[in-house]
Amino acid sequence: MGTHGLVVVSSESIITRNTLILGVTSDGFSDTLVSLAKQITATAKRMRVLTLFRKGHQDTIKLVMQRVCQD
């Protein structure tokens, strides 16, 4: 069975050409989303910005998501 959709995880509410997107396919969606959340949380902890990340600081969220994309 093929993938029929893509879920976009982004720190911005409006998607443009320059928006950083972490994509998650709909196959095994819940498992993939949990794995992505764990990876983002672990990265924020390593960067020592978990508190700012949890408070929704936009610049911090972008930095953490960039690091996850690079990893």
Summary of the structure (lengths in Angstrom):
residues: 71
radius of gyration: 12.8
end to end distance: 28.4
largest distance: 40.5
contacts: 161
relative contact order: 0.18
helix: 51%
strand: 11%
